[in-house]
């Protein structure tokens, strides 16, 4: 199996490096044309499941960041 790394970007997408099989909710394969690509985390991309940069336009804050802030205020 090939090495795959998924990096969670602060308030941004999941960046995937490596070859993977990606399937949609119905089990259909999603064509991936690159070995490095970004998956949308904000839900606003017009190119889902891939990131199109919308997160930076809508002020997306990652859940992990929000959890840390809530714990600090707690």
C-alpha positions in Angstrom: 0.0 0.0 0.0 1.3 3.4 -0.9 2.1 6.0 1.7 -0.7 8.5 2.2 -0.6 11.6 4.4 -3.7 13.7 5.3 -2.9 17.1 6.8 -5.6 19.1 8.5 -5.0 22.8 7.7 -6.0 25.4 10.2 -9.4 26.7 9.2 -8.9 25.1 5.8 -9.2 21.8 3.9 -7.8 18.4 4.4 -4.7 18.1 2.2 -4.2 14.6 0.9 -0.8 13.5 -0.4 -0.7 10.1 -2.0 -2.9 7.8 -4.0 -6.2 6.8 -2.5 -9.6 5.5 -3.6 -12.3 8.0 -3.0 -16.0 7.0 -3.2 -19.1 9.1 -2.8 -22.0 8.4 -0.4 -23.5 6.0 -2.9 -20.3 4.0 -3.4 -19.5 5.5 -6.8 -15.8 6.2 -7.4 -14.7 9.9 -7.5 -12.0 10.6 -10.1 -8.8 12.1 -8.6 -6.4 13.4 -11.2 -3.6 14.4 -8.8 -1.5 12.8 -6.0 -1.8 16.0 -3.9 -5.3 17.5 -3.5 -7.5 19.2 -0.9 -10.9 18.0 0.4 -13.4 20.6 1.5 -14.1 20.8 5.2 -16.3 24.0 5.3 -19.1 22.7 3.1 -19.1 25.8 0.9 -17.0 24.5 -2.1 -18.7 24.5 -5.5 -16.4 21.7 -6.4 -17.2 19.2 -3.6 -15.7 17.0 -2.4 -12.7 19.1 -3.4 -11.7 22.4 -1.9 -12.1 25.6 -4.1 -10.9 28.1 -1.5 -14.4 29.2 -0.3 -13.3 28.6 3.3 -11.2 31.7 3.3 -14.1 33.8 1.8 -16.7 32.7 4.4 -14.6 32.9 7.5 -14.7 29.1 8.2 -13.4 28.2 11.6 -12.4 24.6 12.1 -14.3 22.6 14.8 -11.0 21.6 16.5 -10.2 25.3 16.9 -13.6 26.1 18.3 -13.3 23.2 20.8 -10.0 24.5 22.1 -11.4 28.0 22.4 -14.5 26.7 24.3 -12.3 24.7 26.7 -10.1 27.7 27.4 -13.1 29.8 28.3 -14.8 27.0 30.2 
